[in-house]
Amino acid sequence: MGQRGNNPVHTNQHRNKRRRTQFGPARNFKQRLYGALDLGTNNCRLLIARPVGFGFRVTASFSRVVRLGEGLSASGRLSDTAMDRTIQALAICAAKLKDLGVASSRNITTEACRRADNCNSFIEKIDQQTGLAFETISYREEARLALLGCQSLLTDGLPYALVFDIGGGSTELTWARRNEVNGFDIIDVLSLPFGVVTLAEECDPPEIDCGAYQKMVAHIQDQLPDFCDRNKIRQEVSAGSVQMLGTSGTVTTLGAVHLKLPRYSRSLIDGLEIDFEALEAATAMLSSLDFERRAEVPCIGAERAELVIPGCAILEAIRKCWPVGKLSVADRGLREGILMELMAADGEPIVGNPAERAQMDAKPGPSQNETQ
């Protein structure tokens, strides 16, 4: 097995010290750019931003499906084809970071590299071919960064939050309590060793019939009681003290399907609140379609048609275990958490951006979608 999250933190370039004059920090300091590069089991995602007020503004972004974890469950190793495919995408990211003169970045890998026997050699190969230094973070660090990146969407004022991130190779559930400064402190984290890619590979893709789907949901539900019981989560849910937030492609996709969007719009999804009945209806609709018809649904396409049903199964298990009744959707998470932490380390008073939906009237026009 590869090393699990004990590598030191790396950056592309040495962090520049905050430039100062005799009257304080230099005025052009806020023009510095920061980067966050997340290499997951299925996707490679880059975000470049600069601090603005108490948040930040995205300057450039990149997203590509690389399927790094393809075949990992069976072999325990990252395949040569998957690694080559991933390095091609990372070369584009390296060029963007260099061309834009990014002052500080953090580049992380998650579950695929945590599980792969050849993780360390792959990270060395990335460094040699792209100049990017990566670290493999633990699932607890992954959950911490995701919560940091999306906690500004937890606006109900309730004392507890259940935050989940359905990834390609794992699913993290975070149980957190609101603190005195209106942030959240992590109480406990559960990492389930499966995500949309690993579950899809265990079935007979691209089709998952009703029986296989229900079996999947039941299997996931079996993993949740210990986490629930030791934190008394169900009692807090019954008391109305819990808000739920999801950050993943599954929940953003279901949000788009629920709204019947002809094309994905971050400004309509980030901060969207959906009740469980609407989620169940969207899930039932997608589950009733075969692969080809799912691929024709706007905001799904061929790349997500295979993966969205396993994601729905994970979400259904979570909904059944903790009937909060509604959840908030975050089109943000780990990378935003990285950016906030890098900026805060340079003395920026970052607390996070408000929900995109709250800014629609104030900022008309197309949203900043990730591009290749």
N, C-alpha and C positions, 0 to 999 in steps of 0.2 A: 504494500500500500504506500501511496505517496505521503509526504509529511503533511500534517494537518494543522496549518495555521501558526507554525512557530518560526516562520521566516521573518527577518527584520523588515521594517518599513523602508521602501525605496521610493525615490523620486527620479524623474527624468533628468532634471538638472538640480544643482545645489540651490536651496532656497536662498534668494537674495534677502539681505537684511533690509528692514524698512528704512528707506532713505529719509534723513531728517535734515532740517535747516536749523538755524539758531532760533527760529520762530515755531518750530514743531515739525511734524511730518510734511514731506514734500507734497504739493498739491496734486501732482500727477500720479501719485501712488495708486489712486483708485483705478487707474487705467491698466494696472497689472492684470494679467489673465491667469486663470487657474484651470487645471484639467483633472478630470476623473474618468478613468478607463476601467470598465468592468467586463471581464472575460468570463462569461458564464458557460453552462453546459450546452446551451443552444445558440446564444447570441453574443456578439461583441458590440459593446456600446461605449461611445465616448461623448463626454459633455465638456465644453469649454465655456467659461463664464468669467464675468468680472463683478465685483461687489458694487451694488447700487443701494444706497440707503441701508435698511436693515435686512436686505435680501441680496439677490444677484440677478444679473441679466445674462441670458445665454447668448454667446457670440457665435458658436459653431457647434455642430453635433454630427454624430455618425452612428449608424446602426446597421449591422449586417448579420444575417443568420449564418452561422459557421458550423453548427452541429458538431462542436468539439467532442461531446460525449457520445457520439454515434458508436454503438457497439461496445461501449465501456462496460456495461453490466455483464456481458458474457465473457469478455476477455480480461478485464481488470486493467487494461492499458488503453492509452490514447493511440488511435491508428495513425499511420503515416499520412494517409489521405486527409484525415481530419486536421492533423497538425499543419500540413501544408496549406490547406484551405484557410485555416485560422491565421497563419503567419502572413498570408497575402492581405487579409483584412487589417491586421495590426500594422503592416507597412504603411497603409493609408493613414491610420491613426498617428503613427510616428511623424509622417510628413506634415499633417495638420498641426500637431503640437509644435513642430520646429518652425514651420512657415509663419505661424501666428506669434511666435516668441513667447510661449507659455512659460511663466516664471516658476511655477510650482505645480507638480501633478503627483497623483498617487494612482498606481496601476495594480489592480487586484484580480485574482482568480478565485473561484469558489468551488462548488462541489465536485465538478469533473476532475479538477486537479487535486482536491483533497483525497479522492478515491484512487487515482491512477498510480500504478507502480512506477511509471516513467515520468512522473510530474516534474521532478527536479531537472532531468535532462531536457525536457521540453522547455522549461523556463530559461535554461541556459541557451538553448537554440534560439529562442525569441530574442534574447539579449544580443547574441552574435549577429543575427540577421536584421534586426530592426533598431537596436540600441535602446530598447525599452526594458527597464528593470521591473519585474513583477514580484509580488508577494502572494502567497496562498494564505488567505485569512481563514480563521476558524468560523464555525457557524454562529458562535456567540458574537463575534465581531461583525459578521454579516448582518445579524439581527439588530445590533446596536446602531450601525450606520444607517440601515433602512429606517429605523424608528426616528433617528435624528433628522433624516431627510424629509419625512412626511408628517412629523408630529404637529406642524403648524395647521394641518387639516383637522386635527382633533379639537373641534371648537364647541362641542356640546356642554362643556363644563362638568362632565361626569368624572368621578374620581378614578375610574379604571378604564383601561383600553386593552382590547385584544387585537393585535396587529398581525397579519399574516402575509407572507410572501411566497407565492407558488412559483417555484423556479423550474428549470429544466431537469435538474438532477436531484433537488431536495426541496423541502417545504419548511420554512421557518415560522413558528408561531411564538409571538412575544406577548407576555403578560406584564403590563406596566401600570404604575400608579402615578397620578398627577402630583407634582411637587409644588413647593411654595412659590416658585418663580414661573409657574404656568407651563413648565416643561413636563417631561415624564421620566421616571426612573424605572429601569427594568427590574422586575421581581424574578422572573423566570423565563427561560427560553426552551422550546422543544424543537428539535430538528428531526423531521421525518426523512428517512433516507430514500425518498422517491419524489419525483416531480413529473411534469407532463411528458418529458422525453422518455424517462425510464419506464413509466407506466405504459406508454404507447408501445414500447419495444417488447414489453411482457405480453401484450395482446397479439392478435393477428392483424396488423395494420393493413390497409387503412380503416377497416370496419370494426366497430365495437358494438355487438348486439346488446339487447336489453339485459340479458342474463349476465354477460360479462361486465356490463356497467354496474349493475347492482352488487355484484361480487366485489368489484373494485371499491365501491363506496363502503361496503361492510368491512373490508380489510383495513381501510383507512380509519374508520371509526374505532376499530379495535386498538389503535395506537394512541388514542386520546384520553382514556379515563384516568390514568395515573397523573398526568399533567393537570387535568381538571381537578382531581380530588385533592392533590397536595396544595393547590392554590385556592381551593374553595371557589372556583370560578362560577360554577352553576348557581351557587347561592347568591353571588353578586349579580349575576344576570337576572335571577328571579326578583332581586331587590331593585332592578332598574338602574344599577350603578355602572353599567358597562356600555361603552361604545365600541363598535367594530370597524376596522379599516383594513382594506385589502390593497396591496401594491404588487401588481403582476400583470402580465399580458392577459391572463385569464379574466381578471375582473375588468380591465379596461375594454377588452373585446366584448364581454357581456354587456357592459355599459353602452357600447356603441350599438349592439344588436337591440338592446332594450329601447334606445332612442330612435332606432330605424335610420341611422345615419347613412347617407349614400357614400360617404368617405369619412375616414377617421379625422376627428378634430379634437386636439388636446384641450382647447378652451371649453369644449362642451363636456368633457369627461373628467378632467382633474377637479376633484371636489364634489363630483356628482354623488347624490345620496339615492340608494336604491333599496326598496323594501324586499323582503325575502320572497314574497309572492311573485314579484316581477322577475326576480332571478330564476325562480322555479319555472316560470313560463318561458323565459329565454332558453333555459337548459332543455326543457321538453321539446321546444321547437327544433333546436339544433340536433338533439338526439334522434329525432324522427327522420332526419335526412341522411342519405348515403353520402359517401365522401365527395362525389362529384357535385352534388347539390349543395353541400355545405361550402365547398370551395367557391360557389357562385354567390354566396351571401356577402353583401358589402361588408368590408372591414374584416373578413375572414381570409379568403384567398386560399390557394393551394398549400402554402407554407403552414397555415394555422389549422387547416381543415382536419388534419390528423391529430393535432395536439390539444385542441380546444375541449374535446370530450373528456380526456383524462383530467384536464383542469377543472371542468365542471364537477367531476366525481369528487375531487379533493374538496372543492368548495361546498358541495352538498354535505359531505361528512362533517365539515366544520359547522355548517348551518344547523344540522341536526343535533350536534352535541351541545351547541350554545345558541339557543333560539333568541338572539338579541332582537330580531325582527327587521333590522335594516343594517346596511353597511355603507360606509363612505368609500369612494373609489379614489385611489391615488395614482396619477400618472407621474410618479416621482418615487424616490426611495434611496437606494444605496449610493448612487453617484451624487445625488444632491447632498446626502450626508457627508460624503467625502469633501465636496466643494466647501460646504459650510465649515467643516473642521479646519481645512487648509486656510481659509480666509480668517477664521477666528484666531488661528495661531499667529497671524500677522497683525492682530489687534483690531480687526474689523468687528463691529458690534452686530454680528449676523444672528438673526432669529428665524429666518426662513421666509420664503415668498408666500403670500396669500394664495388661496385657490384660484386657478385660472378662471373658473366660472364666475368668481366674484369680480373679476377684472374685465369681463366681456364688454360691458357698456363703456367702461373708461378707456379701453384700448381696442377700438374696432379694427377689423381687418383680419387676415389669416393668422392662425396660430403658428408658432415655431415648431413644425414637425421635424422629426429626425429624418435626415436624408443620407443617401449613400454617396 
